[in-house]
Amino acid sequence: MPTTDVRAQFESLKAAWKEGTRFLSSFMTEHWAYQAIIKLGMPVVPILLEEMRDEPDWWSPALTSITGENPCTQDMAGRLDLISQAWVSWGLERGILK
């Protein structure tokens, strides 16, 4: 389970990312806050999976960068619902998401 500190860092960075990319969707993953979330490493993965389950967003590149895995297929491209389902299933299968 992620520590309170990681969750607090994530929430702060997520707010900065959302604010900073509100009008720049094509640069979302390049934003400094998104990159800082990736740098939190494996401790943030359960939080990202919870996000994908509860409030799907474009966390797939971050998850792939951190885990080195990608459960998504090319036919899912642009389909946040399918991408989220794939990551949630991935997390459940590995016991990362409860």
Phi and psi restraints in degrees (range 20) as a CNS / XPLOR table:
assign (resid 1 and name C) (resid 2 and name N)
       (resid 2 and name CA) (resid 2 and name C) 1.0 -65.9 20.0 2
assign (resid 2 and name N) (resid 2 and name CA)
       (resid 2 and name C) (resid 3 and name N) 1.0 146.8 20.0 2
assign (resid 2 and name C) (resid 3 and name N)
       (resid 3 and name CA) (resid 3 and name C) 1.0 -73.4 20.0 2
assign (resid 3 and name N) (resid 3 and name CA)
       (resid 3 and name C) (resid 4 and name N) 1.0 159.6 20.0 2
assign (resid 3 and name C) (resid 4 and name N)
       (resid 4 and name CA) (resid 4 and name C) 1.0 -58.3 20.0 2
assign (resid 4 and name N) (resid 4 and name CA)
       (resid 4 and name C) (resid 5 and name N) 1.0 -36.7 20.0 2
assign (resid 4 and name C) (resid 5 and name N)
       (resid 5 and name CA) (resid 5 and name C) 1.0 -62.7 20.0 2
assign (resid 5 and name N) (resid 5 and name CA)
       (resid 5 and name C) (resid 6 and name N) 1.0 -44.7 20.0 2
assign (resid 5 and name C) (resid 6 and name N)
       (resid 6 and name CA) (resid 6 and name C) 1.0 -64.7 20.0 2
assign (resid 6 and name N) (resid 6 and name CA)
       (resid 6 and name C) (resid 7 and name N) 1.0 -42.3 20.0 2
assign (resid 6 and name C) (resid 7 and name N)
       (resid 7 and name CA) (resid 7 and name C) 1.0 -62.5 20.0 2
assign (resid 7 and name N) (resid 7 and name CA)
       (resid 7 and name C) (resid 8 and name N) 1.0 -42.7 20.0 2
assign (resid 7 and name C) (resid 8 and name N)
       (resid 8 and name CA) (resid 8 and name C) 1.0 -64.1 20.0 2
assign (resid 8 and name N) (resid 8 and name CA)
       (resid 8 and name C) (resid 9 and name N) 1.0 -43.4 20.0 2
assign (resid 8 and name C) (resid 9 and name N)
       (resid 9 and name CA) (resid 9 and name C) 1.0 -61.1 20.0 2
assign (resid 9 and name N) (resid 9 and name CA)
       (resid 9 and name C) (resid 10 and name N) 1.0 -45.3 20.0 2
assign (resid 9 and name C) (resid 10 and name N)
       (resid 10 and name CA) (resid 10 and name C) 1.0 -59.2 20.0 2
assign (resid 10 and name N) (resid 10 and name CA)
       (resid 10 and name C) (resid 11 and name N) 1.0 -49.4 20.0 2
assign (resid 10 and name C) (resid 11 and name N)
       (resid 11 and name CA) (resid 11 and name C) 1.0 -60.2 20.0 2
assign (resid 11 and name N) (resid 11 and name CA)
       (resid 11 and name C) (resid 12 and name N) 1.0 -40.5 20.0 2
assign (resid 11 and name C) (resid 12 and name N)
       (resid 12 and name CA) (resid 12 and name C) 1.0 -65.7 20.0 2
assign (resid 12 and name N) (resid 12 and name CA)
       (resid 12 and name C) (resid 13 and name N) 1.0 -45.8 20.0 2
assign (resid 12 and name C) (resid 13 and name N)
       (resid 13 and name CA) (resid 13 and name C) 1.0 -66.6 20.0 2
assign (resid 13 and name N) (resid 13 and name CA)
       (resid 13 and name C) (resid 14 and name N) 1.0 -38.8 20.0 2
assign (resid 13 and name C) (resid 14 and name N)
       (resid 14 and name CA) (resid 14 and name C) 1.0 -61.5 20.0 2
assign (resid 14 and name N) (resid 14 and name CA)
       (resid 14 and name C) (resid 15 and name N) 1.0 -42.7 20.0 2
assign (resid 14 and name C) (resid 15 and name N)
       (resid 15 and name CA) (resid 15 and name C) 1.0 -62.7 20.0 2
assign (resid 15 and name N) (resid 15 and name CA)
       (resid 15 and name C) (resid 16 and name N) 1.0 -43.0 20.0 2
assign (resid 15 and name C) (resid 16 and name N)
       (resid 16 and name CA) (resid 16 and name C) 1.0 -64.9 20.0 2
assign (resid 16 and name N) (resid 16 and name CA)
       (resid 16 and name C) (resid 17 and name N) 1.0 -39.9 20.0 2
assign (resid 16 and name C) (resid 17 and name N)
       (resid 17 and name CA) (resid 17 and name C) 1.0 -63.5 20.0 2
assign (resid 17 and name N) (resid 17 and name CA)
       (resid 17 and name C) (resid 18 and name N) 1.0 -48.0 20.0 2
assign (resid 17 and name C) (resid 18 and name N)
       (resid 18 and name CA) (resid 18 and name C) 1.0 -60.8 20.0 2
assign (resid 18 and name N) (resid 18 and name CA)
       (resid 18 and name C) (resid 19 and name N) 1.0 -45.0 20.0 2
assign (resid 18 and name C) (resid 19 and name N)
       (resid 19 and name CA) (resid 19 and name C) 1.0 -65.4 20.0 2
assign (resid 19 and name N) (resid 19 and name CA)
       (resid 19 and name C) (resid 20 and name N) 1.0 -42.3 20.0 2
assign (resid 19 and name C) (resid 20 and name N)
       (resid 20 and name CA) (resid 20 and name C) 1.0 -75.5 20.0 2
assign (resid 20 and name N) (resid 20 and name CA)
       (resid 20 and name C) (resid 21 and name N) 1.0 -17.0 20.0 2
assign (resid 20 and name C) (resid 21 and name N)
       (resid 21 and name CA) (resid 21 and name C) 1.0 -118.3 20.0 2
assign (resid 21 and name N) (resid 21 and name CA)
       (resid 21 and name C) (resid 22 and name N) 1.0 14.1 20.0 2
assign (resid 21 and name C) (resid 22 and name N)
       (resid 22 and name CA) (resid 22 and name C) 1.0 -50.8 20.0 2
assign (resid 22 and name N) (resid 22 and name CA)
       (resid 22 and name C) (resid 23 and name N) 1.0 -38.5 20.0 2
assign (resid 22 and name C) (resid 23 and name N)
       (resid 23 and name CA) (resid 23 and name C) 1.0 -114.0 20.0 2
assign (resid 23 and name N) (resid 23 and name CA)
       (resid 23 and name C) (resid 24 and name N) 1.0 10.9 20.0 2
assign (resid 23 and name C) (resid 24 and name N)
       (resid 24 and name CA) (resid 24 and name C) 1.0 -128.6 20.0 2
assign (resid 24 and name N) (resid 24 and name CA)
       (resid 24 and name C) (resid 25 and name N) 1.0 56.6 20.0 2
assign (resid 24 and name C) (resid 25 and name N)
       (resid 25 and name CA) (resid 25 and name C) 1.0 -58.9 20.0 2
assign (resid 25 and name N) (resid 25 and name CA)
       (resid 25 and name C) (resid 26 and name N) 1.0 -29.0 20.0 2
assign (resid 25 and name C) (resid 26 and name N)
       (resid 26 and name CA) (resid 26 and name C) 1.0 -73.2 20.0 2
assign (resid 26 and name N) (resid 26 and name CA)
       (resid 26 and name C) (resid 27 and name N) 1.0 -14.2 20.0 2
assign (resid 26 and name C) (resid 27 and name N)
       (resid 27 and name CA) (resid 27 and name C) 1.0 -113.0 20.0 2
assign (resid 27 and name N) (resid 27 and name CA)
       (resid 27 and name C) (resid 28 and name N) 1.0 17.6 20.0 2
assign (resid 27 and name C) (resid 28 and name N)
       (resid 28 and name CA) (resid 28 and name C) 1.0 -56.2 20.0 2
assign (resid 28 and name N) (resid 28 and name CA)
       (resid 28 and name C) (resid 29 and name N) 1.0 -45.2 20.0 2
assign (resid 28 and name C) (resid 29 and name N)
       (resid 29 and name CA) (resid 29 and name C) 1.0 -79.7 20.0 2
assign (resid 29 and name N) (resid 29 and name CA)
       (resid 29 and name C) (resid 30 and name N) 1.0 -12.1 20.0 2
assign (resid 29 and name C) (resid 30 and name N)
       (resid 30 and name CA) (resid 30 and name C) 1.0 -90.6 20.0 2
assign (resid 30 and name N) (resid 30 and name CA)
       (resid 30 and name C) (resid 31 and name N) 1.0 -11.0 20.0 2
assign (resid 30 and name C) (resid 31 and name N)
       (resid 31 and name CA) (resid 31 and name C) 1.0 -60.4 20.0 2
assign (resid 31 and name N) (resid 31 and name CA)
       (resid 31 and name C) (resid 32 and name N) 1.0 142.6 20.0 2
assign (resid 31 and name C) (resid 32 and name N)
       (resid 32 and name CA) (resid 32 and name C) 1.0 -56.0 20.0 2
assign (resid 32 and name N) (resid 32 and name CA)
       (resid 32 and name C) (resid 33 and name N) 1.0 -37.8 20.0 2
assign (resid 32 and name C) (resid 33 and name N)
       (resid 33 and name CA) (resid 33 and name C) 1.0 -70.2 20.0 2
assign (resid 33 and name N) (resid 33 and name CA)
       (resid 33 and name C) (resid 34 and name N) 1.0 -37.6 20.0 2
assign (resid 33 and name C) (resid 34 and name N)
       (resid 34 and name CA) (resid 34 and name C) 1.0 -63.6 20.0 2
assign (resid 34 and name N) (resid 34 and name CA)
       (resid 34 and name C) (resid 35 and name N) 1.0 -43.3 20.0 2
assign (resid 34 and name C) (resid 35 and name N)
       (resid 35 and name CA) (resid 35 and name C) 1.0 -64.7 20.0 2
assign (resid 35 and name N) (resid 35 and name CA)
       (resid 35 and name C) (resid 36 and name N) 1.0 -35.5 20.0 2
assign (resid 35 and name C) (resid 36 and name N)
       (resid 36 and name CA) (resid 36 and name C) 1.0 -67.4 20.0 2
assign (resid 36 and name N) (resid 36 and name CA)
       (resid 36 and name C) (resid 37 and name N) 1.0 -35.3 20.0 2
assign (resid 36 and name C) (resid 37 and name N)
       (resid 37 and name CA) (resid 37 and name C) 1.0 -62.4 20.0 2
assign (resid 37 and name N) (resid 37 and name CA)
       (resid 37 and name C) (resid 38 and name N) 1.0 -44.4 20.0 2
assign (resid 37 and name C) (resid 38 and name N)
       (resid 38 and name CA) (resid 38 and name C) 1.0 -59.0 20.0 2
assign (resid 38 and name N) (resid 38 and name CA)
       (resid 38 and name C) (resid 39 and name N) 1.0 -40.6 20.0 2
assign (resid 38 and name C) (resid 39 and name N)
       (resid 39 and name CA) (resid 39 and name C) 1.0 -67.1 20.0 2
assign (resid 39 and name N) (resid 39 and name CA)
       (resid 39 and name C) (resid 40 and name N) 1.0 -15.2 20.0 2
assign (resid 39 and name C) (resid 40 and name N)
       (resid 40 and name CA) (resid 40 and name C) 1.0 -67.3 20.0 2
assign (resid 40 and name N) (resid 40 and name CA)
       (resid 40 and name C) (resid 41 and name N) 1.0 -20.2 20.0 2
assign (resid 40 and name C) (resid 41 and name N)
       (resid 41 and name CA) (resid 41 and name C) 1.0 71.7 20.0 2
assign (resid 41 and name N) (resid 41 and name CA)
       (resid 41 and name C) (resid 42 and name N) 1.0 -157.0 20.0 2
assign (resid 41 and name C) (resid 42 and name N)
       (resid 42 and name CA) (resid 42 and name C) 1.0 -54.9 20.0 2
assign (resid 42 and name N) (resid 42 and name CA)
       (resid 42 and name C) (resid 43 and name N) 1.0 -32.8 20.0 2
assign (resid 42 and name C) (resid 43 and name N)
       (resid 43 and name CA) (resid 43 and name C) 1.0 -60.3 20.0 2
assign (resid 43 and name N) (resid 43 and name CA)
       (resid 43 and name C) (resid 44 and name N) 1.0 -22.9 20.0 2
assign (resid 43 and name C) (resid 44 and name N)
       (resid 44 and name CA) (resid 44 and name C) 1.0 -89.1 20.0 2
assign (resid 44 and name N) (resid 44 and name CA)
       (resid 44 and name C) (resid 45 and name N) 1.0 -12.8 20.0 2
assign (resid 44 and name C) (resid 45 and name N)
       (resid 45 and name CA) (resid 45 and name C) 1.0 -56.6 20.0 2
assign (resid 45 and name N) (resid 45 and name CA)
       (resid 45 and name C) (resid 46 and name N) 1.0 -47.3 20.0 2
assign (resid 45 and name C) (resid 46 and name N)
       (resid 46 and name CA) (resid 46 and name C) 1.0 -59.5 20.0 2
assign (resid 46 and name N) (resid 46 and name CA)
       (resid 46 and name C) (resid 47 and name N) 1.0 -34.7 20.0 2
assign (resid 46 and name C) (resid 47 and name N)
       (resid 47 and name CA) (resid 47 and name C) 1.0 -67.3 20.0 2
assign (resid 47 and name N) (resid 47 and name CA)
       (resid 47 and name C) (resid 48 and name N) 1.0 -44.8 20.0 2
assign (resid 47 and name C) (resid 48 and name N)
       (resid 48 and name CA) (resid 48 and name C) 1.0 -62.4 20.0 2
assign (resid 48 and name N) (resid 48 and name CA)
       (resid 48 and name C) (resid 49 and name N) 1.0 -39.2 20.0 2
assign (resid 48 and name C) (resid 49 and name N)
       (resid 49 and name CA) (resid 49 and name C) 1.0 -66.6 20.0 2
assign (resid 49 and name N) (resid 49 and name CA)
       (resid 49 and name C) (resid 50 and name N) 1.0 -38.6 20.0 2
assign (resid 49 and name C) (resid 50 and name N)
       (resid 50 and name CA) (resid 50 and name C) 1.0 -61.6 20.0 2
assign (resid 50 and name N) (resid 50 and name CA)
       (resid 50 and name C) (resid 51 and name N) 1.0 -42.2 20.0 2
assign (resid 50 and name C) (resid 51 and name N)
       (resid 51 and name CA) (resid 51 and name C) 1.0 -59.3 20.0 2
assign (resid 51 and name N) (resid 51 and name CA)
       (resid 51 and name C) (resid 52 and name N) 1.0 -44.9 20.0 2
assign (resid 51 and name C) (resid 52 and name N)
       (resid 52 and name CA) (resid 52 and name C) 1.0 -62.6 20.0 2
assign (resid 52 and name N) (resid 52 and name CA)
       (resid 52 and name C) (resid 53 and name N) 1.0 -35.0 20.0 2
assign (resid 52 and name C) (resid 53 and name N)
       (resid 53 and name CA) (resid 53 and name C) 1.0 -74.7 20.0 2
assign (resid 53 and name N) (resid 53 and name CA)
       (resid 53 and name C) (resid 54 and name N) 1.0 -45.0 20.0 2
assign (resid 53 and name C) (resid 54 and name N)
       (resid 54 and name CA) (resid 54 and name C) 1.0 -93.2 20.0 2
assign (resid 54 and name N) (resid 54 and name CA)
       (resid 54 and name C) (resid 55 and name N) 1.0 -38.1 20.0 2
assign (resid 54 and name C) (resid 55 and name N)
       (resid 55 and name CA) (resid 55 and name C) 1.0 -143.2 20.0 2
assign (resid 55 and name N) (resid 55 and name CA)
       (resid 55 and name C) (resid 56 and name N) 1.0 75.3 20.0 2
assign (resid 55 and name C) (resid 56 and name N)
       (resid 56 and name CA) (resid 56 and name C) 1.0 -49.8 20.0 2
assign (resid 56 and name N) (resid 56 and name CA)
       (resid 56 and name C) (resid 57 and name N) 1.0 136.3 20.0 2
assign (resid 56 and name C) (resid 57 and name N)
       (resid 57 and name CA) (resid 57 and name C) 1.0 -149.4 20.0 2
assign (resid 57 and name N) (resid 57 and name CA)
       (resid 57 and name C) (resid 58 and name N) 1.0 -177.1 20.0 2
assign (resid 57 and name C) (resid 58 and name N)
       (resid 58 and name CA) (resid 58 and name C) 1.0 -84.0 20.0 2
assign (resid 58 and name N) (resid 58 and name CA)
       (resid 58 and name C) (resid 59 and name N) 1.0 59.4 20.0 2
assign (resid 58 and name C) (resid 59 and name N)
       (resid 59 and name CA) (resid 59 and name C) 1.0 -91.4 20.0 2
assign (resid 59 and name N) (resid 59 and name CA)
       (resid 59 and name C) (resid 60 and name N) 1.0 -5.1 20.0 2
assign (resid 59 and name C) (resid 60 and name N)
       (resid 60 and name CA) (resid 60 and name C) 1.0 -57.6 20.0 2
assign (resid 60 and name N) (resid 60 and name CA)
       (resid 60 and name C) (resid 61 and name N) 1.0 -45.6 20.0 2
assign (resid 60 and name C) (resid 61 and name N)
       (resid 61 and name CA) (resid 61 and name C) 1.0 -60.7 20.0 2
assign (resid 61 and name N) (resid 61 and name CA)
       (resid 61 and name C) (resid 62 and name N) 1.0 -37.5 20.0 2
assign (resid 61 and name C) (resid 62 and name N)
       (resid 62 and name CA) (resid 62 and name C) 1.0 -65.8 20.0 2
assign (resid 62 and name N) (resid 62 and name CA)
       (resid 62 and name C) (resid 63 and name N) 1.0 -45.7 20.0 2
assign (resid 62 and name C) (resid 63 and name N)
       (resid 63 and name CA) (resid 63 and name C) 1.0 -61.5 20.0 2
assign (resid 63 and name N) (resid 63 and name CA)
       (resid 63 and name C) (resid 64 and name N) 1.0 -42.7 20.0 2
assign (resid 63 and name C) (resid 64 and name N)
       (resid 64 and name CA) (resid 64 and name C) 1.0 -64.0 20.0 2
assign (resid 64 and name N) (resid 64 and name CA)
       (resid 64 and name C) (resid 65 and name N) 1.0 -43.5 20.0 2
assign (resid 64 and name C) (resid 65 and name N)
       (resid 65 and name CA) (resid 65 and name C) 1.0 -61.7 20.0 2
assign (resid 65 and name N) (resid 65 and name CA)
       (resid 65 and name C) (resid 66 and name N) 1.0 -42.8 20.0 2
assign (resid 65 and name C) (resid 66 and name N)
       (resid 66 and name CA) (resid 66 and name C) 1.0 -74.5 20.0 2
assign (resid 66 and name N) (resid 66 and name CA)
       (resid 66 and name C) (resid 67 and name N) 1.0 -45.4 20.0 2
assign (resid 66 and name C) (resid 67 and name N)
       (resid 67 and name CA) (resid 67 and name C) 1.0 -89.9 20.0 2
assign (resid 67 and name N) (resid 67 and name CA)
       (resid 67 and name C) (resid 68 and name N) 1.0 -21.8 20.0 2
assign (resid 67 and name C) (resid 68 and name N)
       (resid 68 and name CA) (resid 68 and name C) 1.0 75.5 20.0 2
assign (resid 68 and name N) (resid 68 and name CA)
       (resid 68 and name C) (resid 69 and name N) 1.0 11.4 20.0 2
assign (resid 68 and name C) (resid 69 and name N)
       (resid 69 and name CA) (resid 69 and name C) 1.0 -121.7 20.0 2
assign (resid 69 and name N) (resid 69 and name CA)
       (resid 69 and name C) (resid 70 and name N) 1.0 163.1 20.0 2
assign (resid 69 and name C) (resid 70 and name N)
       (resid 70 and name CA) (resid 70 and name C) 1.0 -153.6 20.0 2
assign (resid 70 and name N) (resid 70 and name CA)
       (resid 70 and name C) (resid 71 and name N) 1.0 101.4 20.0 2
assign (resid 70 and name C) (resid 71 and name N)
       (resid 71 and name CA) (resid 71 and name C) 1.0 -78.5 20.0 2
assign (resid 71 and name N) (resid 71 and name CA)
       (resid 71 and name C) (resid 72 and name N) 1.0 0.9 20.0 2
assign (resid 71 and name C) (resid 72 and name N)
       (resid 72 and name CA) (resid 72 and name C) 1.0 -88.4 20.0 2
assign (resid 72 and name N) (resid 72 and name CA)
       (resid 72 and name C) (resid 73 and name N) 1.0 148.8 20.0 2
assign (resid 72 and name C) (resid 73 and name N)
       (resid 73 and name CA) (resid 73 and name C) 1.0 -107.1 20.0 2
assign (resid 73 and name N) (resid 73 and name CA)
       (resid 73 and name C) (resid 74 and name N) 1.0 163.1 20.0 2
assign (resid 73 and name C) (resid 74 and name N)
       (resid 74 and name CA) (resid 74 and name C) 1.0 -60.7 20.0 2
assign (resid 74 and name N) (resid 74 and name CA)
       (resid 74 and name C) (resid 75 and name N) 1.0 -30.8 20.0 2
assign (resid 74 and name C) (resid 75 and name N)
       (resid 75 and name CA) (resid 75 and name C) 1.0 -70.4 20.0 2
assign (resid 75 and name N) (resid 75 and name CA)
       (resid 75 and name C) (resid 76 and name N) 1.0 -8.8 20.0 2
assign (resid 75 and name C) (resid 76 and name N)
       (resid 76 and name CA) (resid 76 and name C) 1.0 -88.3 20.0 2
assign (resid 76 and name N) (resid 76 and name CA)
       (resid 76 and name C) (resid 77 and name N) 1.0 -7.9 20.0 2
assign (resid 76 and name C) (resid 77 and name N)
       (resid 77 and name CA) (resid 77 and name C) 1.0 -49.4 20.0 2
assign (resid 77 and name N) (resid 77 and name CA)
       (resid 77 and name C) (resid 78 and name N) 1.0 126.6 20.0 2
assign (resid 77 and name C) (resid 78 and name N)
       (resid 78 and name CA) (resid 78 and name C) 1.0 79.2 20.0 2
assign (resid 78 and name N) (resid 78 and name CA)
       (resid 78 and name C) (resid 79 and name N) 1.0 -4.1 20.0 2
assign (resid 78 and name C) (resid 79 and name N)
       (resid 79 and name CA) (resid 79 and name C) 1.0 -101.7 20.0 2
assign (resid 79 and name N) (resid 79 and name CA)
       (resid 79 and name C) (resid 80 and name N) 1.0 87.3 20.0 2
assign (resid 79 and name C) (resid 80 and name N)
       (resid 80 and name CA) (resid 80 and name C) 1.0 -56.9 20.0 2
assign (resid 80 and name N) (resid 80 and name CA)
       (resid 80 and name C) (resid 81 and name N) 1.0 -35.0 20.0 2
assign (resid 80 and name C) (resid 81 and name N)
       (resid 81 and name CA) (resid 81 and name C) 1.0 -62.4 20.0 2
assign (resid 81 and name N) (resid 81 and name CA)
       (resid 81 and name C) (resid 82 and name N) 1.0 -45.6 20.0 2
assign (resid 81 and name C) (resid 82 and name N)
       (resid 82 and name CA) (resid 82 and name C) 1.0 -71.5 20.0 2
assign (resid 82 and name N) (resid 82 and name CA)
       (resid 82 and name C) (resid 83 and name N) 1.0 -39.2 20.0 2
assign (resid 82 and name C) (resid 83 and name N)
       (resid 83 and name CA) (resid 83 and name C) 1.0 -61.7 20.0 2
assign (resid 83 and name N) (resid 83 and name CA)
       (resid 83 and name C) (resid 84 and name N) 1.0 -45.2 20.0 2
assign (resid 83 and name C) (resid 84 and name N)
       (resid 84 and name CA) (resid 84 and name C) 1.0 -62.1 20.0 2
assign (resid 84 and name N) (resid 84 and name CA)
       (resid 84 and name C) (resid 85 and name N) 1.0 -45.2 20.0 2
assign (resid 84 and name C) (resid 85 and name N)
       (resid 85 and name CA) (resid 85 and name C) 1.0 -59.6 20.0 2
assign (resid 85 and name N) (resid 85 and name CA)
       (resid 85 and name C) (resid 86 and name N) 1.0 -41.1 20.0 2
assign (resid 85 and name C) (resid 86 and name N)
       (resid 86 and name CA) (resid 86 and name C) 1.0 -63.6 20.0 2
assign (resid 86 and name N) (resid 86 and name CA)
       (resid 86 and name C) (resid 87 and name N) 1.0 -43.4 20.0 2
assign (resid 86 and name C) (resid 87 and name N)
       (resid 87 and name CA) (resid 87 and name C) 1.0 -69.2 20.0 2
assign (resid 87 and name N) (resid 87 and name CA)
       (resid 87 and name C) (resid 88 and name N) 1.0 -39.9 20.0 2
assign (resid 87 and name C) (resid 88 and name N)
       (resid 88 and name CA) (resid 88 and name C) 1.0 -62.3 20.0 2
assign (resid 88 and name N) (resid 88 and name CA)
       (resid 88 and name C) (resid 89 and name N) 1.0 -45.2 20.0 2
assign (resid 88 and name C) (resid 89 and name N)
       (resid 89 and name CA) (resid 89 and name C) 1.0 -59.8 20.0 2
assign (resid 89 and name N) (resid 89 and name CA)
       (resid 89 and name C) (resid 90 and name N) 1.0 -43.4 20.0 2
assign (resid 89 and name C) (resid 90 and name N)
       (resid 90 and name CA) (resid 90 and name C) 1.0 -57.4 20.0 2
assign (resid 90 and name N) (resid 90 and name CA)
       (resid 90 and name C) (resid 91 and name N) 1.0 -47.6 20.0 2
assign (resid 90 and name C) (resid 91 and name N)
       (resid 91 and name CA) (resid 91 and name C) 1.0 -65.5 20.0 2
assign (resid 91 and name N) (resid 91 and name CA)
       (resid 91 and name C) (resid 92 and name N) 1.0 -38.6 20.0 2
assign (resid 91 and name C) (resid 92 and name N)
       (resid 92 and name CA) (resid 92 and name C) 1.0 -65.8 20.0 2
assign (resid 92 and name N) (resid 92 and name CA)
       (resid 92 and name C) (resid 93 and name N) 1.0 -44.0 20.0 2
assign (resid 92 and name C) (resid 93 and name N)
       (resid 93 and name CA) (resid 93 and name C) 1.0 -60.8 20.0 2
assign (resid 93 and name N) (resid 93 and name CA)
       (resid 93 and name C) (resid 94 and name N) 1.0 -31.3 20.0 2
assign (resid 93 and name C) (resid 94 and name N)
       (resid 94 and name CA) (resid 94 and name C) 1.0 -96.0 20.0 2
assign (resid 94 and name N) (resid 94 and name CA)
       (resid 94 and name C) (resid 95 and name N) 1.0 1.1 20.0 2
assign (resid 94 and name C) (resid 95 and name N)
       (resid 95 and name CA) (resid 95 and name C) 1.0 73.1 20.0 2
assign (resid 95 and name N) (resid 95 and name CA)
       (resid 95 and name C) (resid 96 and name N) 1.0 13.9 20.0 2
assign (resid 95 and name C) (resid 96 and name N)
       (resid 96 and name CA) (resid 96 and name C) 1.0 -81.3 20.0 2
assign (resid 96 and name N) (resid 96 and name CA)
       (resid 96 and name C) (resid 97 and name N) 1.0 -33.8 20.0 2
assign (resid 96 and name C) (resid 97 and name N)
       (resid 97 and name CA) (resid 97 and name C) 1.0 -112.6 20.0 2
assign (resid 97 and name N) (resid 97 and name CA)
       (resid 97 and name C) (resid 98 and name N) 1.0 133.2 20.0 2
